[in-house]
Every structure is written in structure tokens, then in C-alpha cells.
Amino acid sequence: MPSDDVLPTHDVLPTTPAHDLPPISRFPVPALADLPADIAERVVAVQQKAGFVPNVFMVLAHRPDEFRAFFAYHDALMEKPGNLTKAEREMIVVATSSVNQCQYCVIAHGAILRIRAKHPLLADQVAINYRKADITVRQKAMLDFAVKVSLQAHEIAEPDFASLAEHGFSQEDAWDIAAIASFFGLSNRMANVTAMRPNAEFYAMGR
């Protein structure tokens, strides 16, 4: 799910009739007018900033309490200051979403990564094989850890933390990497279960 500060601003909000689009979820999707006021306010703010509403907002609005909890944790992880740059946080999302086979998150966060890294090819590289991507050795170590959290968290042990430390990551950085990978493990699974469809707008962003 995109953060408000990386989305382009549009004065005119394009609208496409709902009947012209495939479903964005296999679960019921509420109308904007039926949303609780705080959720509707966030959705409208994103639309005004981006010119479109990322589908994750409307799909997850099916369960308002869970929507609030989801985005509160998302913002705590992805918008906080720290030793991981915002682009590096998006790298984690793209790499782990790829191994989890989440189309929505790879495409949506790939768009954000292209914008935050100012690199039109990077998201595709990270999604396909981050080990061959144009990133630093430090960032590859970060993604090695994140992917292991996604696929083999039960095997995480002291050598994994030692490897991160060799590349300048602290214990708190390790927590951040693990938390982002874990949170998006939830996001990836819910996106797949709901059959969440990526917005067409994401594909061209940052190219």
C-alpha cells in the first residue's frame, strides 16, 4: 500500500465507471459513502494526492477495525525515522512480496520503490532476483535476512544477526527488517486470498 507522500498530485481526479473494471476483490467492497468517517477521510486524502485510490484501501475497508489496525502498523513501520531509508524499506517489501508471490504488493510497492530510489529499473530487478540487482552489498545482506524471515523464520539464529552487524546494521535495524517482512507477509497473504487487483496506474509510476 502506498504512502501518501510518494504519490503524484493531480488537480483533476479521473474516475472510471465501476462496471468497466474487473472486480478488485472477491469479498464485498464498500462504497465510499458507506465508510466510517475516519476511513473515508483517509481514502479521500489519498485520492486527492494520487488521482486514484489504491485498491488496498477499499478492499481492506470491508473490515473497518482491521483496516485501522493494519494501516496504523503499516505507518509505524514504513514512515518512521531510522537507519533504513524509505527506499530500503520498499526494497524489503518488493523482495519479500516476490517470494510470497503477491502480485499486488510487488506492483504497488515496486512503483513506490522506483519513485523513492529514483531508479526506473530497480523494482523489477529486486522482484525478479535481488541478488543480481543494482544495489549495495549491504542492501543484499538486508534482503537476505528479510527473505529468510519470510520463508524460514524458524531458522533465524545468531549468525544471521552477526551477518547484519558486519554490514553496519544494529539490533534495532534487524527488528525493523524482520517487522517489515513479517507485516507484509500478512499483507501478501490477504492480498492473495482476497484476489486484490493492482491498480493500472501503478504500472507506469516512476518509469
C-alpha positions in Angstrom: 0.0 0.0 0.0 1.4 3.3 -1.0 2.3 6.2 1.3 0.7 9.5 0.7 3.9 11.4 0.3 5.2 9.5 -2.8 2.1 9.7 -4.9 1.8 12.3 -7.6 -0.6 15.1 -7.1 -3.4 15.7 -9.7 -5.8 18.6 -9.8 -8.4 16.6 -11.7 -9.5 13.3 -10.2 -10.1 10.8 -13.0 -13.0 8.4 -12.5 -13.8 5.2 -14.3 -17.2 3.6 -14.0 -17.0 0.6 -11.8 -18.8 -1.6 -14.3 -15.9 -1.1 -16.8 -13.4 -2.6 -14.4 -12.8 -6.2 -13.2 -13.5 -6.8 -9.6 -10.8 -5.6 -7.2 -11.7 -8.3 -4.6 -13.6 -11.5 -4.2 -15.1 -10.1 -1.0 -17.6 -7.2 -0.8 -16.1 -3.8 -1.4 -17.9 -1.0 0.4 -18.9 2.3 -1.2 -17.1 5.4 -0.1 -20.3 6.8 1.2 -20.8 3.8 3.5 -17.3 4.0 5.1 -16.8 5.3 8.7 -15.9 9.0 8.7 -12.2 8.5 9.6 -11.6 5.8 7.0 -13.4 7.8 4.3 -11.3 10.8 5.2 -8.1 8.8 4.7 -9.3 7.4 1.4 -10.3 10.8 0.0 -7.0 12.3 1.1 -5.1 9.6 -0.8 -7.3 10.1 -3.9 -6.7 13.8 -3.8 -3.0 13.3 -3.6 -2.7 10.4 -6.2 -5.6 10.9 -8.5 -6.7 7.4 -7.8 -7.5 5.2 -4.8 -5.1 2.3 -4.4 -7.3 -0.8 -4.3 -5.9 -2.0 -1.0 -7.7 0.8 0.8 -11.1 -0.2 -0.5 -10.6 -4.0 -0.2 -9.5 -3.7 3.5 -12.3 -1.3 4.3 -14.5 -4.3 4.3 -13.4 -4.7 7.9 -13.1 -1.2 9.4 -11.5 -2.2 12.7 -8.9 -4.3 10.9 -8.3 -1.5 8.4 -7.4 0.9 11.2 -5.1 -1.6 12.9 -3.4 -2.6 9.5 -2.6 1.0 8.5 -1.5 2.0 12.0 1.1 -0.7 11.9 2.0 0.0 8.3 2.6 3.6 9.1 4.6 2.8 12.2 6.9 0.6 10.2 7.2 2.4 6.9 7.1 6.1 7.9 9.4 6.1 11.0 12.9 7.6 11.1 15.8 5.2 11.4 18.8 3.7 9.8 16.8 2.1 7.0 15.9 4.6 4.2 12.4 4.7 2.9 13.7 3.2 -0.4 15.3 0.3 1.5 12.1 -0.4 3.4 10.4 -0.6 0.0 13.1 -3.0 -1.2 12.2 -5.3 1.6 8.6 -5.2 0.7 9.2 -5.9 -3.0 11.7 -8.7 -2.4 9.6 -10.5 0.2 6.4 -10.0 -1.7 8.0 -11.6 -4.7 9.0 -14.7 -2.8 5.4 -14.8 -1.4 4.1 -14.4 -4.9 2.0 -11.4 -4.1 1.2 -9.6 -7.4 -0.5 -6.6 -5.7 2.4 -5.8 -3.4 5.1 -6.3 -6.0 3.4 -4.0 -8.4 2.2 -1.3 -5.9 5.4 -1.2 -3.8 7.5 -1.6 -6.9 6.0 1.7 -8.1 6.9 3.3 -4.7 10.4 1.9 -4.8 11.0 3.3 -8.3 10.0 6.8 -7.0 11.8 6.6 -3.7 15.0 5.2 -5.2 14.8 7.4 -8.3 15.7 4.3 -10.3 13.2 3.1 -13.0 14.7 -0.4 -13.3 15.3 -1.2 -9.6 11.9 -2.6 -8.6 11.9 -5.1 -11.5 15.4 -6.2 -10.6 14.6 -6.7 -6.9 11.4 -8.5 -7.7 13.0 -10.9 -10.1 16.3 -11.6 -8.4 17.6 -9.1 -5.8 21.0 -10.8 -5.7 21.6 -9.5 -9.2 20.0 -6.1 -8.7 21.9 -2.8 -8.8 22.0 -2.5 -5.0 24.9 -2.4 -2.5 26.3 -5.4 -0.7 24.8 -4.0 2.5 21.4 -3.9 0.9 21.8 -7.5 -0.3 22.6 -8.6 3.2 19.4 -6.8 4.4 17.3 -8.6 1.8 18.9 -11.9 2.6 17.7 -11.5 6.2 14.3 -10.3 5.2 13.7 -13.2 2.8 14.8 -15.7 5.4 12.3 -14.1 7.8 9.6 -14.6 5.2 10.5 -18.2 4.3 12.4 -19.7 7.1 11.9 -17.6 10.2 12.2 -20.7 12.4 15.8 -20.9 11.3 16.8 -17.4 12.2 19.8 -17.6 14.6 22.8 -15.6 15.9 24.8 -16.0 12.7 22.1 -14.1 10.8 22.3 -11.2 13.2 26.1 -11.3 13.0 26.0 -11.1 9.2 23.8 -8.0 9.5 26.2 -6.5 12.1 29.1 -7.0 9.7 27.2 -4.7 7.2 26.5 -2.0 9.8 23.0 -3.0 10.9 22.1 -2.7 14.6 19.8 -5.0 16.6 17.1 -2.4 16.2 17.7 -2.4 12.5 17.3 -6.2 12.5 13.9 -5.7 14.3 12.8 -3.2 11.6 13.8 -5.6 8.8 12.0 -8.5 10.4 8.9 -6.5 11.3 8.5 -5.2 7.7 9.0 -8.7 6.3 6.5 -10.1 8.8 3.9 -7.4 8.4 4.0 -7.7 4.6 3.7 -11.5 5.0 0.3 -10.7 6.4 -0.4 -8.2 3.6 0.7 -10.6 0.9 -1.5 -13.4 2.2 -4.6 -11.2 2.5 -4.0 -9.7 -1.0 -3.8 -13.2 -2.4 -6.8 -14.5 -0.5 -8.9 -11.5 -1.5 -7.7 -11.6 -5.1 -6.7 -8.0 -4.7 -6.1 -6.5 -8.2 -3.4 -3.9 -8.6 -4.5 -0.5 -10.0 -3.4 0.1 -13.6 -1.9 3.4 -12.6 0.9 1.7 -10.6 2.5 0.1 -13.7 3.7 3.4 -15.2 4.7 5.2 -12.0 8.4 6.1 -11.7 9.3 4.8 -15.1 
